[in-house]
């Protein structure tokens, strides 16, 4: 292989290894478009919202993308201000505290007893770039427990996607914001339904 071909191969591999425009950016995941929850009665119990857990590669300080099923890469110049699971914990707590689904909402580290406990696990959080500009994908598993009996009341998985307006880090971050808002809408509606059914 000639030196020119070798150099071209190295440059191509470098370009495929990561996305980014050469300027380092730090993005903050936001809940920018909260939906409006249907009228509901406020539950008298105290709900504890545990910190979102994750063992996924997607829970990464860098924005993660995928160009093929089962394969991940990361943006070279784009990072999150916090791990996605950490930021999601804060956004979920803020959304539920404002929803008035429960009389009191505590975070996982707060003092005080609770009758219900909500756990969430971040399963996927990546830019699906198989086709440009692609879409942001978020998948979460949620579980609601009765604290006194340690009984699982309900479990569900939620997947939310949002298309990118442009094929770059800023476009991906904006799409993640929209997907996060949609996912929180789903979680909020689900929790309202299962809380009413649990009695």
PEJOJO-V919750 format. One record per backbone hydrogen bond with DSSP energy under -1.0 kcal/mol. CO is the residue of the C=O (numbers start at 1). NH is the residue of the N-H. If there is no record, write none. Layout:
BEGIN
CO|NH ; CO|NH
END
This chain:
BEGIN
2|6 ; 3|7 ; 4|8 ; 5|9 ; 6|10 ; 7|11 ; 8|12 ; 9|13 ; 10|14 ; 11|15 ; 12|16 ; 13|17 ; 19|76 ; 25|79 ; 27|81 ; 43|103 ; 45|104 ; 46|115 ; 46|116 ; 47|106 ; 48|118 ; 49|108 ; 53|122 ; 56|59 ; 58|60 ; 61|80 ; 63|75 ; 64|127 ; 65|73 ; 66|129 ; 68|71 ; 73|65 ; 77|25 ; 78|63 ; 79|27 ; 83|87 ; 84|88 ; 85|89 ; 86|90 ; 87|91 ; 88|92 ; 89|93 ; 90|94 ; 91|95 ; 92|96 ; 93|97 ; 94|98 ; 101|43 ; 104|47 ; 106|49 ; 107|110 ; 115|147 ; 116|48 ; 117|145 ; 118|50 ; 119|143 ; 120|53 ; 121|141 ; 124|139 ; 126|137 ; 127|66 ; 127|129 ; 128|135 ; 134|164 ; 135|128 ; 136|162 ; 137|126 ; 138|160 ; 139|123 ; 139|124 ; 140|158 ; 141|121 ; 142|156 ; 143|119 ; 144|153 ; 144|154 ; 145|117 ; 146|150 ; 151|146 ; 154|144 ; 156|142 ; 158|140 ; 160|138 ; 162|136 ; 166|168 ; 168|172 ; 169|173 ; 170|174 ; 171|175 ; 172|176 ; 173|177 ; 174|178 ; 175|179 ; 176|180 ; 177|181 ; 178|182 ; 179|183 ; 180|184 ; 181|185 ; 182|186 ; 183|187 ; 184|188 ; 185|189 ; 186|190 ; 187|191 ; 188|192 ; 189|193 ; 190|194 ; 191|195 ; 192|196 ; 193|197 ; 194|198
END
